[in-house]
Amino acid sequence: MSPTWRSLDRGRAVVLSSGAPATLVRTMPWYTGPHKDAVESSIKKYSPQPEEEAEPVAAAAVANPWVTK
C-alpha cells in the first residue's frame, strides 16, 4: 500500500468507483450520528439471537454409493 494511503487522517476514506475519479470522503459512523438509537434498536430486533444448544444424535451408519472400495 502506498504511504499516501496510510497517511490519511482517521475518519477519512477514499471512494473508488468505475468511471469516476477517486473521491476523498469523511466517514460518518452510525454510532455517533443522530440515528444512533434507531440503529441500535434495529440491531437488537433483527440480529440473530442465540438458539438453544443442539444435542448431538447418533446417526446410523449407511453405505455411501459414491465411495468404492
Secondary structure, DSSP 8 states (H G I E B T S, - for coil): --HHHHTS-TTEEEE--TTS--EEEE---GGGSTTHHHHHHHHHHHS-----------------TT---
